[in-house]
Amino acid sequence: MSEPPAKHVLTRRDLLIRGLIGAAGATVIGSGGVLARSWKKSASAPKKDARAKSIIQIWMWGGPPHLDTFDPKPEAGYDYCGPLNKPIATNVDGIRVCELLPLLAQQADKYSIIRSMTHGNNSHETASYIVQTGRQPDRLVYPSIGAVVSRFKGYDQGYTSLIPPYVVLAELQGRFSEAGFLGPRYQPFATGGDPNQKRFLVEGVVAEGVSDDRQKSRRELMHTLDSLGKAMPGNAQFEQLDKTEADAYELILGDSRKLFDLTEEKDEMRDGYGRNTFGQACLMARRLVEQGVPYVTINYKGWDTHKQNFETMRRRLPEMDRGMATLLQDLSQRGLLDSTIVWWGGEFGRTPKVQWEAPWNGGRGHYGNCFSAVVAGGGFKGGHVVGASDAKGEEVADRPVRPEELLGTMYGLLGIDPDGPLPNPRGLTAQVMPLTKEGGAPGAGRLTEIT
């Protein structure tokens, strides 16, 4: 695979230019902020029979251990399951999950577990690319699913919100080029900040130490100094800049900014999600899809458990349990789960056999041969298990599922033809997904058993 393009982290200026006037047909090329017209709308718009409108991706950065979450193996013995050897029943007969996930156990009718994910790669960077794009590394750097969704359901297809169509809470994953050859117009907006802080400092929207009154004073000063614009009334370029400025300040001072203000939520709701970064990110994700944002990633770091895996599980799994279970319940109660896909998973799993020796002291390594993913909502059935691992969780025993099959299924639920063309600014001949079965027909390899 060729070197990925330089990471383009969206600054306040990029957000205002790319995100705001993107709806008016302009885009940013590269980090220099040069304006150019976007290419025309493609005929490959989302199909009318779309069942899902949005995706919330819970990205388990580092790779979560499948044996310690959704594929427990107590019968494998201590060398495999360690002290987490008492899995609990869920509200669906025959499905068990880790004992540290009691709240998710009561929501199992809302999600399905895929226990036979596989790609065989143990490198963070490459595995992340495979899982996010459904492609093997090659000379072309393909876009992630978030960028593809932004292409088909964002500004090119009539999306008009001031909030960009692809949002990451709160920092970019940093292990692959999210936009690939689609370019920086489809790079996600990383909010920065911490939604669990008293004030969620969103990059380009909410600035530390800058009050609303100070923002208004800055705007008044800018107008005072704008002698060129006053001297050229009616100029089309200045009118466009005035429109951009108005949109920018609407995002910073208007109702759009309130979307990121979690104090608008009742304390009981915030407590239900958990007063921690992950829990509040889940709440923020619900608010974003409720307002029509097509793709939201929660970049949930801290799962690369080479050392002291079980100590980490005892700290992190209750946090994950509360946040994710409340998200599913909240989406369901608001009538949003039917139109919102929730996708949980990382780049791979962890080694089933525990590394007890020093310096690992009960750690688990990288493992791409067999791992788990969880999907809910947006057309996915709940209360099912797809595939199976063997007795020790080391190999796929039944129904192997590759990333392109899962991604292709999600595209289909969004109304995006997974076998159709992928329009791009470089004029490359590309399709949304490769055929998932060698020589197979369109639609081959999709997860039809849970859709």
Buried (B, 14 or more C-beta within 10 A) or exposed (E): BEEBBEEBBBEEEBBBBBBBBBBEEBBBBEBEEEEEEBBEEBEBBBEEEBBBBBBBBBBBBBBBBBBBBBBBBBEBEEEBBBEBBEBBEBEBEEBBBBBBBBBBBBBBBBBBBBBBBBBEBBBBBBBBBBBBBBBBBEEEBBBBBBBBBBBBBBBBBEBEBBBBBBBBBBBBBBBBBBBBBBBBBBBBBBBBBBBBEEBBBBBBBBBEEEEEEEBEEEBEEEEEEBEEBEEEEEEEEBEBBEEBBEBBBBBBBEEBBEBBEBEEBEEEBBEBBBEBBBBBBBBBBBBBBBEBBBBBBBBBBBBBBBBEBBEBBBEBBBBBBBBBBBBBBBBBEEEBBEBBBBBBBBBBBBBBBBBEEEEBBBBBBBBBBBBBBBBBBBBBBBBBBBBBBBEBBBBBBEBBBBBBBBBBBBBBBBBBBBBBBBBBBEEEEBBBBBBBBEEEEEBBBBBEEBB
